[in-house]
């Protein structure tokens, strides 16, 4: 997409992005165009030394929510000061990451934050960062191939070791 005269590429992208993704509608490995959220609280902050670079690194997990659900936003180093508690932001070009079957929201390498108008109603009941929450109730048994076949009727995967044919 090319920017018009006098517009930067970043401004052109912001002006054409009108579709906002609700937190409840995020899927693993998504790159949503626009997510609006309010920062509720800081869940965890950790300082450690990177094994790869040997530099001190800061990692902060912030709980964020919108009208549909809440999720954990992961911030690294300089990003920590960009997002403050109690304020509402738009995340442009962020990224959804799954670790240990739990979903997290990050800025990613190409994303950026902008301040937004406050969100009035927030849903804190639905937590998308709980393991497998992104599957939803109706999708957990949608594909029969993902279930474990039970050979015997006793509840174990194999009734007595692997199946053997006896002739």
PEUR-V590129 format. One record per run of one state. SS is the DSSP state (hx for helix, st for strand, lp for the rest). FROM is the first residue (numbers start at 0). TO is the last residue. If there is no record, write none. Layout:
# PEUR-V590129
ss=[SS/SS]
from=[FROM/FROM]
to=[TO/TO]
This chain:
# PEUR-V590129
ss=[lp/hx/lp/hx/lp/st/lp/st/lp/st/hx/lp/st/lp/st/lp/st/lp/st/lp/st/lp/hx/lp/hx/lp]
from=[0/8/16/22/25/33/49/55/65/69/76/82/87/92/94/99/101/106/111/115/126/127/132/135/143/146]
to=[7/15/21/24/32/48/54/64/68/75/81/86/91/93/98/100/105/110/114/125/126/131/134/142/145/166]
